[in-house]
Every structure is written in structure tokens, then in C-alpha cells.
């Protein structure tokens, strides 16, 4: 797999996303809590994500949205699963209007339909990984992350990096 280290990701993003380091630390905190049980795809966007990249999968009832992205996400996710267990299927979208604002949860259970092609070829690591990698190249998407029980993978601009809690910051 063509992976880049977290430090290389920082170089790529240093000018574009001043909040990226805090986001990665928060994602590691969530991952280290060993919750949630299901693998989760998180999408972070500034502005509107095109329906050519991500579309809602209607759920009834719809869990609450509007929560600010923070280390309490695992708790918010568990609460949402109690409202509707089917939200584990699909990406969870966090959006902000401007780059200096915080991300807020705006949608549960989004289907990734992105057709962007990463510059470097990677082996087929499954639909979640490949779709998230593609979505990370969409215009409004700042970053994506897959949190599973075994790892946290951070995606930006068609590149993937495993978040490593032992890496110096």
C-alpha cells in the first residue's frame, strides 16, 4: 500500500489546514478509547460536499446533528446508534463554513460515490478504504478518517496515512 507517514501529511497540509494537528490528535483520542465498535468513516469538509461525491442514505429516525467535532464523538456516536442502529452504515459528515471555524456534525450515513482517482496506485484494500481515498480528493473535502478497532487511517488529497500515537509531534 502506498502509505505516507503522518509527518509527510503535515507538510502537505501545513498551509491549507491550520487545525489539522488538533483534528489528528482528537481522532487518536477517539481511536484509543476503543469505541465505537463498528468501523467508522468520518468526512471533514469546508463548504458543501458535491452529490457527485457523497449522497445521503435516508434513515428514520434521524439522530441529532449539530455536535461540534471533539473527543466526545464516540459518546455522540453511541447515542446516535441507540436512536437508529443503521447509521453505522455510511460516512459521517462534519462541515464548517470557513477554514477558521470548528467542524460540526451535519449528516449521518452518507454513501460515498466519489470517482476521483488517486495519483498513486494502491492495492484494493476494500470498498471503505478505496471510496474514502477517492473522496479525500473532492474539492470541499479537507480530510477523511476511518476508525476501526485495529487502526486509524487518515486520508487527504488522495493519500492515506496510518495515525500513529507513538510518532513524535
N, C-alpha and C positions, 0 to 999 in steps of 0.2 A: 504494500500500500504506500502510495506517495504521501507520506505524512511530513508536516513541518513541525518543528519544535515550537513551543509556546513563545519563546523569546523571539523567534523569527516572525511569528504572528504579530507580536508587539511592534516590531519595526514596520511591518506593513500597515498597521493601523494607527501609529503614533500621532499622525496629523489628523486623521479622519474621525477618530472616536476617542475623545479625551476621557470618557467614562469606561472604557473597555477594561481597564485593570480592575476596577471595582466590580464590574459585571463578572469577570472571571473568578474573582475571589468569592463572590456570592454564589456562583454556580458550584464551586468546590465545596463551600459550606453545605449547600443543599445536598450535594452528592455524598458527602461524608456523613450526613445524618442517616444514610441508608434508606431513606424514603424518597420518592414513592416506590412502591413495589413494581409497578409497570414501567417499562422504558417510556421516557417522555421526550418529545421533541418540542423545544422552545424556539420561537422565532422572535427576533427583536428588529423593529423597523422604525424608521423615521418617515412619517407620512403614510400614505395609503399603499398597501400591497396590491398589485395588479391581480385581477381574477385570472390572468394568464399564468399566474404562478401559484396561487393559493385560493381555494374556494371553501366556503363554509359547508359543513355537513350538518344539516338541521338536527337538533336534539330537543326533546321535550321531556321533562322540563329543562330549562337552560339555567345552569348555575350562575351565580352572581359574577359580574365582571367589574372592572374599575380598580382593582387592587394594585398598589404600586409594587413593582418587582423588588423583592428583598429576600433575605434568608428565610422569611416565613412562608415562602411559596409552597413548601412541602405541606404545611398545615392547610393553606388555601386549597391545594390540590385534593387533599384528603376530604375536606369539606365538600368540594365540588363532586367528588365520587359518590358521596352519600346522597347528594341530590339526584345525580344521574350517572351510574357506573359506566355508561357507554362513552363518556367524554375521554376515556383513556385512549380511544382510537382517533388519531389525528394529532396535528400540531396545535400548540397553544401559542397564540399571538399576543405579544406585548408591543405596544406602539407608543410613540411620542410625536408631538407636532414639530418640535425643534430639537437640534442636537444638544442643547444645554439643559433640556428637561429630563425628567425621570420617565422610565418606561412604565406603562400601566397595562394591565391585562385587558385586552379588548375582545378576544374571541377564544372559545374552546372548540376543539375538534374540527380543525381546518384540514382539508385534503390538499396535499402538495401535488400540483400538476405542472410544475416548472419544467421547461425543456431546455434550460441553459446547459451548455456543455463545458465542463471544466477544461482548462488548458492542458493539464497533465492527466494522463490516463491512470486510473486506479482499477484494481480488480473489483469484481462485483462483490460488495460486502452486504448485500441485501437491499431491499427497496427503501427502507427507512434511511439508511446511510446515503445511498445514491440520490434519493429525492432531496434530502436535506442539503447535500453537497451542491446540487443543482440550484436549489432555492437560495442558497447563500450568495449567488451571483446576481440575483434580482436587484433592480435599481433601488428600491426603497429599503431593502433588507440590509441591516447593519451587520448582523451576525445570527447564527443559529447554534443550538446545542442539543445533543442527545445525551440524556442522563439515563444510565442503566445501573443495575446492581454492580456491575464489574468495572465500568469506566464512565468518564465524562469526555465527550468528544465535542470540540469547539470548531465551528465552521465559519469561514469568512472568505468572500471573493473566490469561491471555488476551491478552497484549500481546507484541509482538515488537520487538526492537532489534538492529541490527547492531552487533556489538562492534567498536569502532574503536581500534586500538592507538595512534593519534595523539591521541586525546582525553585531555585532562589529567585526572588523578585527584585 
